[in-house]
């Protein structure tokens, strides 16, 4: 399931070069993942797991910055879950300015035991809720 989040670049998003800084792009990607969790209803599944002291954390982020974004640009942050492993999940995210991809990212998240402070294998109930959401590329 692909989810798209439209945003408009604000003046407060710019750095001294009058374009969006790389750190702000990472924040945009985070907004896109939150939107994916909300619209896919996967957030509900993780909320139930949080009651058991489990959460999802980012283990690896690979970001390619292809073009700059400037004040007033209407961007679209597109997010999909593309792989579900034993302990990890991989997201593909793209930021578009119109029809042009300006940023691409691969994000690996892991299920995390908040008490033991280590990664865990996905419980079957959570896996069953996430598997139908995986997009095959």
N, C-alpha and C positions, 0 to 999 in steps of 0.2 A: 504494500500500500504506500503510494507516494502521497505526501502531504506538502502543500505549498503555503508559505506564509509571506504575504506581501508587506513590504516596509518602504518607507521613504527616508532617504539619508537626511539627517538633520545637521545643522551647523555644529551642534555639540558633539557630533560623531567624527569631526575632522581633526587632523593633526596640523602641525605648523606648515605642512606642504599642501594644505587645502584639499587633501583627499582622506579617505577612510584608512586609518592605521591598521596594521595587521592584527593587533590585539582586539580591535573593534570587530573585525571580520570573525574572529573566534567567538566573540560574544553573540554576533548574529547567528552563527551556527548553533550555539547553545539555545537561542530562542527557537530556532527551527526544530531542534530535538524536543524541547518542551511542547511545542505545538504538535509534533508527531505523537508524543505520549498522550496528550489530551484528546486529539481527534481520532486516534486509533483505539482509544479506551485501554491501552496498555498501561496507562498510569494507574488505573484502578487495580490492575493485577499487582503492580509493584507496591501500591499502598497496602494491599492485604499482606504482602510479604514483609513490609516494613514493621507491621505489628509483630512479626516473628524476628525482628532485629536484622532484617536483610535489606540491602539497597543496591543500587547500580552505581558504579563509578567508572570514570574514563581511565583506561589503561594505556591507550596509545592514540595519538592524533597526528595525521599526516595531511597537511594543507598545502595546496598549490594556488598561488595568487597569480591570476592570468591577466587581469586588467584592473585599473584603479576604479574606484567609485567616488563620486563627488556629490556635493550638496545638491539636494533636489532629485537625485536619481531615484527612480522607482524600481526597487529590487524585488526579486522573488527568491526566497530561500526554500529549496526543495529537499525533502528528507525521505529516505526509505531505509527500512531494515532489510539488509541483503544477505545476511548469514546468521544462523543461530548455531553456535557450537555447544560443547559440553558445559563450559564455564563462561563463554564469551558470546557477544553479539556484535555484529559489524553493521555500521550505518554508512550509507553513501549520501553525501550532501553536496549540493551544487547551489551556487548563488548566481542568478541571472540578472542582467541589466537589459531589459527587453528580451531579445532573442539571443543575446550573447552571454555565454557562460564566462563569468569573471573570477570565480573561485570554485575550487573542487576540493572535497575532503573525504577521507576515509577515517572513521572513528571506531575504535574498538572499546567496548565497555564490558565490564565483568560484574557478575553478581558477587556481592561483598557481604560477609558476615560482620555486622557492626560491633559485635562483642569480641569475637576472636580476632578481628582485624585481618582477615584473609579472604581470598576468593573461594567461591563455592560452585558446585555443580547446580544447574537449574533444577528446582523441584519439578516433578512431572506436571503438576497442575499449572504452574507458570509457563512451562514449555508448551503445553497444550494451548494456552491462550495466545502465545507469541507466534507459533509456527504458521498459522494461517495468514499472518501479516507480512511474511518474508516475500520480498520481490526477487525473482530470479532474473539476473541481468544477462 
